[in-house]
């Protein structure tokens, strides 16, 4: 008797655990590729539908037997309604509009829709799955709402940090930031420099912060300036001074400038740069 009760208890517990795994909220969005003209699958303001496909083993519902039974009970359906051979699936469809579809997985009906969508070839389980080529026919993607909130929060934090850094910058700081972005600011007006830096901050706040906080900032700027006036040359990734190869990549060049043994060369570089700037 004890064994029967134990097995029954374990079975119920396992069903509950499976149900508990599907909690929280998910968002179904159109993939960007599907919104382009060539890949458009529907017109604006129209409705798309996702249905359970019929295979040799019945309808592909995305539900396990335990999940189907649990949802049937919660939605007060007749037992077997969500079975793989049920006529229920002939008419049932998930409707998707232009706006993102949010599903609350604590609601039985939303769990039903989620299972159907996740099992459909039209829907990628994640951006990572889509990018890896696992869902070549997908035109929608499932986002975890909690992860989406985290990403939005990271974006907001980066925007605030980038703006705070921008407000503290002098014109010289802005010139240096633009240099590290591959732009020469020597001939730009002060207004153009400020506008270009502001636009860079707004376009990609996270990258802007990354550049502002980059290690060895001054040496990186020095390297760019030396290259600009041809005191240093770069060939195939190598950094060359005269006939001497000083480094095989930028990180090695920074190490070279940081090495106490090379401080005389560092002074030579700085004096040469000043001389070039005065003569220009």
N, C-alpha and C positions, 0 to 999 in steps of 0.2 A: 504493500500500500504506500509505503514511504517513497519507493522508487517511482511509482506512477505519478504521485503528487510532484516529485522533483522534476520528472521529465516534462510534465504539463507546465510547471512553473517556468522552466527554462525555455520552453517553446514560446510562451507568452512574452517572456522577457526579450527574446530575440526579435520577435515581431515589433515590440515597442522600440527596441534599439534601432531597427531599420527605419521606423517611422521618425524617430528623433533625429536621424541623420539629415532628413530633409526639412530643415527649419530655416527661418529667416526669409529674406526676399531676394528675388532675382529679377533682372531686367532683360527683356529681349529687344534688341535693336537691329535695324537694317545695317548690313555691312556697307562700308563706304563704296566698295566696288559696285554694289548693286544700285547705287544712286546715280551712277554715271549713265550717259545716254545709251552707250552700247550695251551696258549690262542691266538696263532698267527692266524690272519684272512686272511693274504695275505703274499706273499713272497716279499722280498726286491726288489725295483725297479719296482714293479707292481703297477697298478692303481686300486683303489677301487671306487665304485660308490654308490651314495645315491639317491634314487628315491622317488617320492610321492607314498605312499601306497594307494590302492583303497579300499574304504569302502562303506557302505550302502548309505552314503550321498555324494558319489563322491570321488574325490581324496583329500587326506589330505595334502594340500599344505602349511599350516602354515600361509596363507595370509588371512586377513580380506577382505571383499568386497572393502572397501575404499583403502586398500593397493594395491590390485590387479589392481584396476582402475588407481591408481596413477602410478604404474610401467608400465602398458600398455601404458599410455600416454607418459611417459618418454622414453620408448623403441620403440615408434611408432608402437605398435601392434594394431591389429584389436580388437575392443571392445569385451570382452568376451573370449579372448584368454587364460587368466589365470583363467577362471572360474573353478569350482570344477568338472564339467563334460566335460571339454574340452579335445580333443584328444592330445592337446599340451603335456600333462603330460605322455602320453604313451612313448614318446621318450626322454623327458627331464631328465637329470641326472646331479648331481654335481660330478665332478671327484676329488678324493683326492689321492695325491701321498705320497711318504715317507716323503717329507718335509712338514712343517706346511703350512696350507692354510690361507692366510691373505685376509680378505674381508673388503673393504672400503664401509661403509654403506651410504655414500653420492652418490654412484654409483648405479643406478637402478638394473643392472644385479646382482651386489653383494648382494643387499638387497633381491632379489629374491632367490638367493642361500642360504642366511642366514636364511630366513623364512623356506625353505625346510629342511635345516640341523637341525634347532632348533626344528622342529616338528617330526624329525625322532627318532625312538627308538635306532638307532645306535649312537646317539649323546647326550651327557649329557650337560645340559645348563651351568653347572659349576662344579668344583671339589666338592663343598659343596653338590650339588644335588646328585652327584655320591656317595659320602661318606655316605650320609643319606639313600642310597638304593632306591632313586627315579628313577634311570635309570639302572636297573640291566643288560640290554642287550647292554648298551653303550660300544663302542670301541673307540669313539672319545670324546673330550671334548672341549667346547667353552671357550676361554679365552678373557677377555676384554683387548685390547691392551694397553689402558691407565693404567689399573691396573697392567699389566705385566711390564710396564715401571717403575711404582712406586716400585714394588717388586724388580726389578733389581737394582734400585737406592738405595733401603734400603740395598741390599746385598753389593753393592760397598762401601757404607758408613761404613757398619760393617767391611768389609775387611780392609779398610783404618784405622779405629779406632783400630782394633785388631793388625794390623801390627805396628802402632805407639806405642801401649802399650807394645808390645813384644820387641821393640828396646830399651825401657827404663828399661827393667827388668834385675835385677842381678840374679846370680845363686840361691840365697836364695829365691827371688821372684818366680822364675820358680819352685823351689821345692814346695813352698806353693801352687801355682796354681795346680800342679799335685796332691797334697794331696787332694785338694777340688774336684778333678776329680776322687778321689778314687784310686790313684796310689801312691805307696810308692817310694820315690826317694832317700832314704838314702844310698842305696847300688849302685846307678847308677853313672856312670862316668859323668863328667861335659859335655862331648860331647853328651852322651845319654840323659841327662836332657834337653839340648838345643834342640836336635832333637825331643824329645817327645813333648816338649812345642810348638815347631814350627809346628809339625804335627797337634796338637790339634787346633792351631790357624787357620790353613789352612782348616781343615776338617769342622769346624763349627765356623766361625768368630763371629756370633751373640752370640752364647753360651759362647765363650771365653771372649767376652767383658762383658757379663752378670756376669761371675765369677769374672773377674777383678774388676768390680764396685760393687760387692755384699756388702751389709751392714754388719757391724761387722766382717769384714774380719779377723782381728787378733784373735778374739774370736772363730771364726769358725775353724781356724787353730789350736788353742789351744785345742779345743774339740777333733779334729782328733788325735792330738799328745797324749793327755791323754788316749784316747781309745786304741791307738796303744801300749802303754806301760802298759795297764791294770790298770791305776790309776782310770780311769772311766770305768764302764761297761755299755753295752747297752743290754737291754732285752725287746723284744716286743715293741720297740720304747721308753722305759723308760731309763733314764740316772741315773745310780746308783753309789754311792760312799760309799764303805763299805757296810753297811746294810741300808743306807738311800737312798730313791728315791728323787733325786733333781729336776727332771723334767720328763714330759711325752712325750716330743718331742724336737726336736732340737731348735725350736724357744723359747720354755720355758727355755731351758738350757742357751741360749744366754741372755735371760732376767735375769736369775739367776746371771750370771757373771757380768752383767751390774748394778745390784742392789747394791748401796753403802753399804747396810747392809752386803753383802757377800764379801766385799773386802778382809777380812782376809782369807777367803777360797780361793779366787783367788790367793793370795800370796802363800798359801799352795800348790795349784796346780802347780804354776810356779816353786817353789823350789823343789817339788817332781819330776817334769819333768827334771829339771837340774841335780838332783842327779841320776836319771835313765840314763840320757844321758852320764854322766861321767863314770858310772860303766859299760856301755856297750862297 
